[in-house]
């Protein structure tokens, strides 16, 4: 597994990134389901590469759309929350 980590140790910025990249999708899946995740991902414009990863994955392989829709919303939400927690609590070194 390759972990791509932002080169910063700014806790506030990491929390903001976790909110944008993971928690917003976790909340949306929990409230509105996977169709809402798909709709949001496909409407999202690439601003700094964030949240664009789902849209790009679907554009590169259209079968990923069905995989996403087949994912249990509660499980998806749980995974997004775990990733967010790791993102904001991991003590990885700052990469210059």
C-alpha positions as CSV (number, residue, x, y, z in Angstrom):
1,X,0.0,0.0,0.0
2,X,1.3,3.5,-0.9
3,X,0.3,6.3,1.4
4,X,0.3,9.7,-0.1
5,X,0.6,12.2,2.7
6,X,0.4,16.0,2.5
7,X,3.7,17.7,3.3
8,X,2.6,19.6,6.3
9,X,2.1,19.3,10.0
10,X,-0.5,22.0,10.4
11,X,-3.2,20.2,12.4
12,X,-5.9,22.7,11.5
13,X,-5.2,22.2,7.8
14,X,-5.2,18.4,8.2
15,X,-8.6,18.6,10.0
16,X,-9.9,20.8,7.1
17,X,-8.6,18.3,4.6
18,X,-10.2,15.4,6.4
19,X,-13.5,17.2,6.5
20,X,-13.4,17.9,2.8
21,X,-12.0,14.6,1.6
22,X,-13.7,12.1,4.0
23,X,-16.2,13.4,6.5
24,X,-18.4,15.3,4.0
25,X,-18.8,12.0,2.0
26,X,-19.4,10.0,5.2
27,X,-22.2,12.4,6.2
28,X,-23.7,12.4,2.7
29,X,-23.7,8.6,2.5
30,X,-25.3,8.3,5.9
31,X,-28.0,10.8,5.1
32,X,-28.7,10.3,1.4
33,X,-27.1,7.1,0.2
34,X,-24.7,6.2,-2.5
35,X,-26.6,7.8,-5.4
36,X,-26.0,11.1,-3.6
37,X,-22.3,10.3,-3.4
38,X,-22.2,9.5,-7.1
39,X,-24.1,12.7,-8.0
40,X,-21.8,14.8,-5.8
41,X,-18.6,13.2,-7.1
42,X,-19.6,13.6,-10.7
43,X,-20.6,17.3,-10.3
44,X,-17.5,18.2,-8.4
45,X,-15.0,20.3,-10.3
46,X,-11.3,19.6,-9.8
47,X,-10.0,22.2,-7.3
48,X,-6.6,21.1,-6.2
49,X,-7.3,17.5,-6.8
50,X,-9.6,17.1,-3.8
51,X,-12.7,14.9,-3.8
52,X,-12.0,14.6,-7.5
53,X,-10.6,11.1,-7.0
54,X,-14.1,9.4,-7.2
55,X,-15.0,11.2,-10.4
56,X,-11.7,10.4,-12.0
57,X,-11.9,6.7,-11.0
58,X,-15.3,6.5,-12.6
59,X,-14.2,8.3,-15.8
60,X,-11.2,6.0,-16.1
61,X,-13.2,2.9,-15.5
62,X,-17.0,3.3,-15.9
63,X,-17.5,-0.1,-14.1
64,X,-16.5,1.8,-10.9
65,X,-19.8,3.6,-11.0
66,X,-21.7,0.4,-10.4
67,X,-19.2,-0.7,-7.7
68,X,-19.7,2.6,-5.9
69,X,-23.5,2.3,-6.1
70,X,-23.3,-1.3,-4.9
71,X,-21.4,-0.3,-1.8
72,X,-23.4,-0.3,1.4
73,X,-23.8,3.4,2.5
74,X,-23.3,2.6,6.2
75,X,-20.1,0.7,5.5
76,X,-18.9,3.5,3.1
77,X,-19.6,6.1,5.8
78,X,-17.8,4.0,8.4
79,X,-14.7,3.7,6.2
80,X,-14.6,7.4,5.4
81,X,-14.8,8.2,9.1
82,X,-11.9,5.8,9.9
83,X,-9.8,7.3,7.1
84,X,-10.5,10.8,8.5
85,X,-9.5,9.7,12.0
86,X,-6.3,8.3,10.7
87,X,-5.6,11.3,8.7
88,X,-5.9,13.7,11.6
89,X,-4.3,11.5,14.3
90,X,-1.3,9.9,12.5
91,X,2.1,11.1,13.6
92,X,3.9,10.9,10.3
93,X,7.0,13.0,9.7
94,X,6.8,16.2,7.7
95,X,8.2,15.7,4.2
96,X,9.9,18.8,2.9
